[in-house]
């Protein structure tokens, strides 16, 4: 996919705002639609870029191939005590790069660390993105800023296509941070877990319980692939969607895949799962 190059912050802000107005759209298993517009001047990637975790040999251009963390997990929370986020929406936990065997790196040096996420996004004119993050990307304790710093420094720094060298001569500090945060929110908004469960008759309740198979079937309708489910004391509270990427994180297509190394390894019982409402 060819990246468009935008040099003016006003143009970037307008595109980000417009992207935030798009309705939530599920990612399709084999040919997902990428609605995210790359923020920085990241390098263009050919349309036939290899799919991460599927290459037979080393990819020649690492800026167009996510390696070694070739499986990305879009992870979501359902927090009820205390209730976090809108009553009719799950919240974003993060976008995590796993290795192709399901293990994962943390706190890497592929990209620089940041401890001023809000400031960087404000200075980049990312008002709409910040609004989305303050609505959907929330911790169950502590401040939003510290949570975002943790997610970027632990996970974002391990994605090689976010290296400053992948932005060429036009790189400005923070470009990679905007792309990571923007792409994480974009993928999350097209994985409406609450709506998918509701469509299958699975609604928050203090009395009803559900089976793991019922929940799994409902969420597989979003991408066509297995979802890793998380429970705490029998209460549904996490969902992890797995993807390989064709191209870079900034502009590539997210292709749903089975969770490498994590299939069937969720923490929910087979039956009697509680899905509590946000009080």
Secondary structure by P-SEA (a helix, b strand, c coil): cbbbbbccaaaaaaaaaaaaaccbbbbcccbbbbccccccccccccccccccccccccccccccccccccbbbbbbbbccccccccccbbbbcbbbbbccccccccccccbbbbccaaaaaaaacaaaaaaaaacccccccccaaaaaaaaaaacccccccccccccccccccaaaaaaaaaaaaaaaaacaaaaaaaaacccccccccccaaaaaaaaaccccbbbbbbbccccccbbbbbbcccccccbbbbbbbcccccccccccccccccccccc
